[in-house]
Amino acid sequence: METNLLSLLVHYPESGINGSALSILAEDYTDDLLSEYISIREFLHSVKMVRKRCLFFPKVKDFLDAIKEFRDSPKYLQAPDRFLLPEETCEHDITEEERQHNMEMVENIRKMLAGEMSMDDAIAAAEPPREFSGRLGKPEQKEKGREPGKR
């Protein structure tokens, strides 16, 4: 957001907005636009629209008007990706071993809450298997005849 507003400042130098004011504006504009469920695609389109139309540095209403016009356009209504959300992925796909371990952890939590297992036993059982990858740490890869980390 701040980068886009900074580019608009180049087009509206008479606005008198400085760097610290721009940071505050970026936060406020982000809050206002996020509350309207505006996608990045819609926002970027609105930046182009307000740059072409506004005589003065654009207000949130200018962005919202541009987004409403964009959403009402046939181009937007026919876009196959208009209902897609940005993908949020993990660092890795979960393995079957990780899935099994997670299910065991859930079962241990259930047992602990039901009084069938002590908290110490549940914590001890929560240790991940050594073959886990990704965020839990990758196992050291050993080459034949070499120590890990040496070539």
N, C-alpha and C positions, 0 to 999 in steps of 0.2 A: 504494500500500500504506500509506504513512505517513498519508495522509488518512483512510483507512478505520480505521486503528488509532486515530487521533486522535478520530474519532467514537465509537469504542468507549470511549475514556477518559471521555467525558462520561457514559456509562452505568455506568462502574465507577470512580467518583472515589476509592474506598477503596483502589484498587490502588497508589497512591503513585508511579506512574510519571510522571517529568517529561519535558520536551522532549528533552534529550540522550539519555535512556534510550529514548525512543520512536524516535529515529533509529536507534539500534543494534538495537532490536527489529524495526523495519521492514526493515532489511537482512537480519537473521537469518531472519525469517519469509519474506521474498522468496526467499532462497536455498533454504530448506527446501521451500517450496511449488513453486518452479520445478523442483526436482529430481524432483517428482512429476508433472510435465507437466499442470499445472492451468491451465485457461483463465481468462480474466478473468471470463467469465460464471459459471463455477463458483465462483470466489473470491467474487464479489459475493453470490452466493446463500448461500455459507457464512457470510459476515459477518452476514447477516440471521438465519440459523439460530442461530449461537452467541450473538447478542445476545438471542434469545428464550429460549435454554436455559441458558446458563452463569450460575452464581451468582457466579463470580469472573472476572477478566480472562482471556480465552481463551488457551490454549496452542496450539501448532501442531497437536497431536493433536486438539484440538477442531475446528479447521478441516478437518483431514483426514477426521475422522469425518463431519462435515456434508457434505463433498464426496462421500464414498463413498455416503452415504445418497441424496444427490441423483442421483448417477450410476446408482444401482440403481432409482430411481423410474421408473414408466411415463412420466411427463411428460418426463423427460430422454431416455429410450430412443426416444420417438416424435418428438423434435424434429428437424426437417429439417436444422438447422445444426450438429448435434453434432459432425460430423467436419470442419467448416470451420476453417481457421486464419485469424488476422487478416491482412488484406491489407497487403502491403508494396509500395507503389508508388513509382515515381520521380517526379521533378518534372515530367516530360514523357514522352510516348511517343516512342520512338526513330523517327527518320525513315529513309526508304530511303537517303538520302545518308549519314547517320550509320552505318547498318548497313554500307554499302559501304566507308566509311572504316575502320570497325573491322575488317572482313575484310582490307583492305589492310595494316593495322597487324599483324594476326596473321601474314600472309604475310611481312612484313618481319622480324618477330621470328624466324620460322622460317629465313629466309635468313641472318640475322645469326648464329643459333646454328649453322647449317651451314657458316659461314665464307664464304658467298656475297656478303655485304654487310658493310660496316664499321659500327661502332656509330654513327659520326658521320652516315653516310648514313641509317641507320634513324631516328635522332633527327630529322634534317631532314625525312624523309618523314612523320613523325608529326604534323606541323602540321595541325590540323583545317581543313576548308574554311570559308570565310567565312560560309556560309549556315547553319552549325550554330546550334541554339537551346538553350534550357534551361540545364543546368549549365555548359556550355562557353561561355556568353555569347551573348546575343541580338544580332543585327545591328542597327545603328541604323536606325530607320525614318525615311524621308525623305518629307515631304509635298511636293507640287508647289509650287515657288516659295518654300519655306521651308528654313531650315537646321535640322538635327537639334537637338532640345531647345528650340527657340523656338516660340512660338505666335503 
